[in-house]
Amino acid sequence: MSRSTSLLQQMTIFVTVVTGGGCAMMYYLMQKNFAKSEHYRLALEQLNRNSSAMASLGAPPLKIHNIHLSDRHNRIDHSSAQLKIPVTGSKTGGYLYTTSTRDAIMNRWHLRQVFLKLREGEIIEIFNETESEE
């Protein structure tokens, strides 16, 4: 009886480790996919170009953290993307909010709006498509 209990315990531990490793790998791959996406990179490029936002953060160095996958601000479908990207500098941190749409014909993403909300509550507008068209 103890032999089968021991075997069952070993199987339980093995399945738990494999499942945990699989979940961790899936989380890592999803984060990597976000970081490689065009709408994500376009938003970070806009942040890097905005000297007042970078100065408010105390960047460089700028640290980009993993997206919270369960956050309701992070939504992506075939035609639009809305992200909340956590960023920090040496002074403070905040969230980079982005809205993008995808041109179905060209199969390219276009930024609609990017703004930085600092921990202190200050909001810095980085990019707004309606203003850039005027």
N, C-alpha and C positions, 0 to 999 in steps of 0.2 A: 504494500500500500504506500509506503513512504517513497518508493522508487517512482511511482506514477505521479505523486504529488510534487516531487522534485522536478520531474520532467515538465509537468504543467507550469510550475513556477518559472523554469528556464524559458519555456515557450512564451509565457506572458511577458517576461522581461525583454526577450528578443523582439516581439511584436511591438511593444511600447517604444523601444529604441528606434526601430525601423520607421514606425509611424511618425514619431517626433522628428526624426531626421528628414523624412519626406516633407513634412509641413514646413520645416525650416528652409529646405531647398526651394520649395514652391514660393515662399515669401521672398527669398533672395532673388529668384528669377523674376518675380513680378516687379520688385523694386528696380531691378536692372532694366527691364522693359520700359518702365516709366522714364528712367534716366536717358534712355536712347531715343525716346519719342521726339518727334519734331516740335510739337507744341510745347513740350517741357523745355527743350533747348532754346527755342525762340524767346521764351519768357525770361530765362536766366541770362541770355545775351542782352536783353533790354535792361535788366537790373544792373549788369556789369557796366553798361554804357551810362547809367544815370549816376553822376558824381554826387549829387546831394543825398540820394538814397544810400549809396555806398559809404559816404561820410557819416551818415546817421547811424549806420550799423557798426562803424568802426572797421570797415573793410578796405583793403585787404588786411588780413586773410578773411575770406568768406567761406563759411562752412555750410554746405547744403545737407540737410538731414533727410532721412527716409520719410516718405509720405505716409500719413496715417491711413491705411487702407479702409478702415471702417468710418472715416469722417464723411459726413454727408456732403461736404463741399467738393469732394473728389468724385466727379462723374465724367465718364467718357462713353460716347457711343460713336456710330459711324460718321455723324455729321458735326458733332460738337464735343468740346472738352472743357471741363471746368476743374481747376486744380488749386489746392492750398498747399504750398511748398514751404516747409519750415527752414528758415535760414538764420544764421547767427554771424556776428562779427565780434571784434574785440570789445566793443562798447555795450551792445545790446543785441537782441534777436527779435524775430517777428515771423510773420507769414507773408509769403508772396502769393497773392491771389491772381489767378489768370483765367481768362475766358478766350477760347479759340473756336473757330469754325473751319470745317474742311471743305475745300472746293472739290466737288465730285468730278468735275471734268479734268482738272489738272492733277488731282489726287495730292494736293498740298494743303497744309494747315496755315491759317492766317490768324494772327493775334487780333482780338477785338479790344481787350482791356487787360492791363496789368497794373496792380497797385500793391504797395507794401504797407502792411499794418504792423507797427512796432508794438512791443510789449507795453509801452507806456500809453498806447492808444492813438498815437499820431499816425495819420494816414498820408502816405506819399504816393501821388499818382505818377506812374512811370510811363505808361503808354495808354492812349485812348484813340481808337481808330477814327472816331468822328472828328477829333481835333486834328489828327494828322492829315486828313483829307482836305481840310480847309486851306 
